[in-house]
Amino acid sequence: MATFFSPLAFSLLLQLLLLAILPNPTTIFASKPLGFSIDLIHRDSSQSPLYEISSTLYQRAEQAALRFKLHSRSIASWFANTTSMINSPVMAGLGELLMKLSLGTPSSLYWAIIGTG
């Protein structure tokens, strides 16, 4: 009895095989300094410039819940507006992730807040 492979299954199998055989692309280019790097750091991480050493786990959880509540309200207000104009407000400090960004050679360090929702 002949086995039939769909083109999708064949493509997936081929991609998995190539991923297993080929070297990791990040290791190929890691030896060449490009003058650009990014680290995503959660605002409650000890590596974050917003991290407060004196805050307890409960306080951090409470602040995360408050940020989530505010973020949910802002998303709900976006959907409540029936206008055809799209706005994307920027709210400093309400993001969950910070981005540590290095640009240039020699690199200069910058911090940015990223909203994931």
C-alpha positions in Angstrom: 0.0 0.0 0.0 1.4 3.4 -1.0 1.8 6.1 1.6 0.5 9.6 0.7 2.2 12.7 2.1 0.3 16.0 1.8 2.5 18.9 0.6 1.9 20.5 4.0 3.2 17.5 5.9 6.2 17.2 3.5 7.0 20.9 4.0 6.8 20.6 7.8 9.0 17.5 7.8 11.6 19.2 5.5 11.7 22.3 7.8 12.2 20.2 10.9 15.0 18.3 9.2 16.7 21.5 8.1 16.4 22.9 11.6 18.0 19.8 13.0 20.9 19.7 10.5 21.8 23.3 10.0 23.7 25.2 12.7 22.0 27.8 14.8 21.9 31.1 12.9 22.7 33.1 16.0 26.0 31.2 16.4 26.9 31.9 12.7 26.6 35.7 13.2 27.7 35.9 16.9 31.3 36.5 16.1 30.6 39.7 14.1 29.9 42.7 16.3 27.1 44.6 14.6 26.7 47.5 17.1 23.1 46.6 18.0 21.8 44.5 20.9 18.5 44.2 22.8 17.7 42.7 26.2 14.1 42.4 27.3 13.8 42.7 31.0 10.6 42.5 33.1 10.1 45.6 35.2 10.0 43.5 38.4 13.3 41.8 37.6 16.3 42.7 39.8 18.1 43.8 36.6 15.5 46.5 35.9 16.2 50.1 36.8 12.6 50.3 38.0 13.2 47.4 40.5 12.7 48.4 44.2 14.7 46.3 46.5 12.5 47.2 49.5 9.3 45.9 47.9 7.9 42.6 49.0 6.6 39.8 46.7 3.1 40.8 47.7 3.7 44.4 46.8 5.1 43.5 43.4 2.1 41.2 42.8 -0.2 44.0 43.8 1.5 46.4 41.5 1.4 43.9 38.6 -2.3 43.4 39.2 -2.9 47.2 39.2 -0.9 47.5 35.9 -3.0 44.7 34.4 -6.2 46.4 35.5 -5.2 49.7 34.0 -4.0 48.0 30.8 -7.3 46.1 30.5 -9.2 49.4 30.9 -7.2 51.1 28.2 -7.8 48.2 25.8 -11.6 48.3 26.6 -11.7 52.0 26.0 -10.0 51.5 22.6 -12.8 49.1 21.6 -15.5 51.3 23.1 -14.6 54.2 20.7 -16.6 53.8 17.5 -14.7 56.4 15.6 -12.8 55.3 12.5 -9.6 57.0 13.7 -7.1 54.7 15.4 -5.0 56.0 18.3 -2.2 54.4 20.1 -1.5 56.2 23.4 1.9 56.0 25.0 1.8 55.7 28.8 5.2 56.0 30.4 5.9 53.4 33.1 2.9 51.2 32.6 4.6 48.6 30.4 5.5 45.2 31.7 8.8 44.8 29.8 11.7 47.1 29.6 14.0 47.0 26.7 17.7 47.6 27.2 19.0 48.8 23.8 22.6 49.4 22.8 23.2 51.3 19.6 26.4 52.3 17.8 30.1 51.4 18.0 31.1 52.0 20.8 27.6 51.3 22.0 25.4 53.7 23.9 22.9 52.3 26.3 19.2 53.3 26.1 16.1 52.0 28.0 12.6 51.7 26.5 9.3 50.4 27.8 7.5 47.8 25.6 3.8 47.0 25.8 3.0 43.4 24.9 -0.7 43.5 25.0 
